[in-house]
Amino acid sequence: MHCNGLDGDLLALLAESHGLNARVFSLLRLQLLQGLASLGPDGATYRELKAALEVSDGALYANLLALIAMGYLESETVSVENKELESYRITTAGSQEWERVRDWLCRFCECGGDRHAEP
């Protein structure tokens, strides 16, 4: 995609953004979707997510609940070393939304990179 100023490509890209779920657009939610999408069906435990993302319990828990409410994640209790842990994995809907958001963000960044290009 080539975007010079406010040409048709950029306007189309901006119009396309209305079809995305705006509630996904927080850094932590994008990180959760990306991370869990890359892990596949095994997902990750709460403890693993917290360690990898280095966020507070409150922020992580609230964002996990929000993504579950949207239908993008699901959770289950698993037993690891005789301990009950909560594990999270991305749903089909979550994978589809992540792909749409990721593709849109890549095209958006590509357009933003053109504004410094010489004519």
C-alpha positions in Angstrom: 0.0 0.0 0.0 1.3 3.4 -0.9 0.0 6.4 1.0 0.9 10.0 0.1 -0.9 12.5 2.3 -4.7 12.0 2.4 -5.0 10.1 -0.8 -7.6 7.4 -1.4 -5.5 4.6 0.1 -5.2 6.3 3.5 -8.8 7.4 3.5 -9.9 3.8 2.7 -7.6 2.6 5.5 -9.1 5.0 8.0 -12.6 4.1 6.9 -11.7 0.4 7.4 -10.8 1.1 11.0 -14.5 1.5 11.9 -14.9 -2.2 11.4 -12.3 -3.0 14.0 -13.2 -3.6 17.7 -11.9 -0.4 19.4 -12.0 -2.1 22.8 -9.0 -4.2 21.6 -6.8 -1.2 21.1 -4.8 -1.0 24.3 -1.2 -2.0 24.4 -1.8 -4.7 27.0 -4.8 -6.2 25.1 -2.8 -6.3 21.9 0.1 -7.9 23.7 -2.2 -10.6 25.2 -3.8 -11.4 21.9 -0.5 -11.5 20.1 1.2 -13.6 22.7 -1.7 -16.1 23.1 -2.1 -16.3 19.3 1.5 -17.3 19.0 1.3 -19.9 21.7 -1.7 -21.7 20.1 -4.1 -24.0 21.9 -1.8 -24.6 24.9 -2.1 -20.9 25.9 -0.4 -19.7 29.1 -1.0 -19.6 32.8 -1.8 -16.3 34.6 1.6 -16.6 36.3 3.4 -16.9 32.9 1.5 -14.0 31.4 2.2 -11.8 34.4 5.9 -12.6 34.3 6.2 -12.0 30.6 4.3 -8.8 30.5 5.5 -7.3 33.8 2.2 -5.7 34.7 0.2 -5.4 37.9 -2.3 -8.1 38.9 -5.1 -5.6 38.6 -4.2 -4.5 35.1 -3.7 -8.1 33.9 -6.8 -9.5 35.5 -9.0 -6.6 34.2 -7.7 -7.0 30.6 -8.1 -10.8 30.6 -11.7 -10.5 31.8 -12.4 -7.9 29.1 -11.0 -10.1 26.4 -13.0 -13.1 27.8 -16.2 -11.0 27.8 -15.5 -10.1 24.1 -15.2 -13.8 23.4 -11.6 -13.5 22.4 -10.0 -15.6 25.2 -11.2 -18.5 27.3 -9.8 -19.8 30.6 -9.6 -23.0 32.4 -8.2 -24.3 35.6 -5.2 -26.6 35.1 -3.1 -28.6 37.6 0.7 -27.9 37.4 2.9 -29.5 40.0 -0.1 -30.2 42.3 -1.2 -26.5 42.1 -4.4 -25.3 40.5 -3.6 -22.5 38.1 -5.7 -20.5 35.7 -4.7 -20.9 32.1 -5.8 -18.7 29.1 -5.9 -19.4 25.4 -7.2 -17.5 22.4 -10.5 -18.4 20.8 -11.2 -18.7 17.1 -12.9 -15.3 17.3 -9.9 -13.9 19.1 -7.5 -15.2 16.5 -9.7 -13.8 13.7 -9.8 -10.4 15.4 -6.1 -10.4 16.1 -5.4 -11.1 12.4 -7.7 -8.3 11.3 -6.1 -5.8 13.8 -2.6 -6.9 13.0 -3.1 -6.6 9.3 -4.7 -3.2 9.7 -1.9 -2.0 12.0 0.8 -3.1 9.6 -0.9 -1.2 6.8 -1.5 1.8 9.0 2.2 1.9 10.0 3.2 1.5 6.3 1.2 4.6 5.4 2.7 6.5 8.3 6.1 5.7 7.1 5.5 7.3 3.7 5.1 10.8 5.1 8.9 11.2 5.5 9.7 9.8 2.1 11.0 12.2 -0.5 8.8 12.8 -3.6 
